[in-house]
């Protein structure tokens, strides 16, 4: 258990969505959500021989994955960490190019968990780093081989990221406990405490331990990132929320000693028949915590996203790749 209150307040924070399941260039900006402006004569472009100019503006790509650049600002200085890297080799770096985000802005990489829709983009990122070694914070269970074993179906093995290859390119920091980055202004929760009675994990999810497939519904490597913004409260960013988004928010409050939750952003994993029954309980629990901003992304699912929009209309913000949340 981390010392409550160790997380230092930041003067401000930003969360830039680099990978998500949805791109929508027609979304309008709000006070918090700044939408990307693409196109124009000075925009990043790529060859397009059938166009009169011979080039076309780079467009953002959507994929079933998640990545966010999280920035903490203190005394006029801004520094960033990258949470997750998406599902394709090139999607993350393509979107970084389209948004003019350079790898030099990244001080560390955090993996929310080991599933491949959050790790494959490391392959494209490492080429851009050109030998620059970054710390990579990860729970030790992230290297487990995993699969979905639904009764009556052939088990589906999830692509596994190689610890050996990652260690050759990054400085791996394996921790079950909380970690503090950027002069203690960014908290990585580590293994999340499970306290709700309805967030019971991922049924039919298995891990290979000691040569055998065993049930792994709780996915203990799932962790989130937290920034405490002065005058606002906690900004909490999840990858998939396998630990349960309510469990995660509760744990962030416990770790920080701060009850005020300002924003919750990320995947809440409420998609599909095993999870849709807990949508109402999840929404009610989050409503009690009264975040000013709620941004369900990635694996949250269509039904849950629309339920959040209906139940929390003043807080709900529709996400899209390239959206920058400014706090």
Secondary structure, DSSP 8 states (H G I E B T S, - for coil): ---TT-S--BSEEEEEEEE-S---TT----SSEE-----STTS-EEE-TTSTTSEEE------S--EEEEEEEETTEEEEEEE---SSSSHHHHHHHHTT--GGGEEEEE-S-S-GGGTTTHHHHHHHHTT---EEEE-GGGGS-EEE--TTS--EEE----HHHHHHHSEEEE-SS-EEETTTTEEE--S-----SS----TTEEEEETTEEEE-TT-TT---EEEEETTTEEEEEESS-TT-HHHHHHHHHHHHT---EEEEEEE----SHHHHTTHHHHHHHHHHHT-SEEEEEGGG-HHHHHHHHHH-TTTB----TT-EEE-
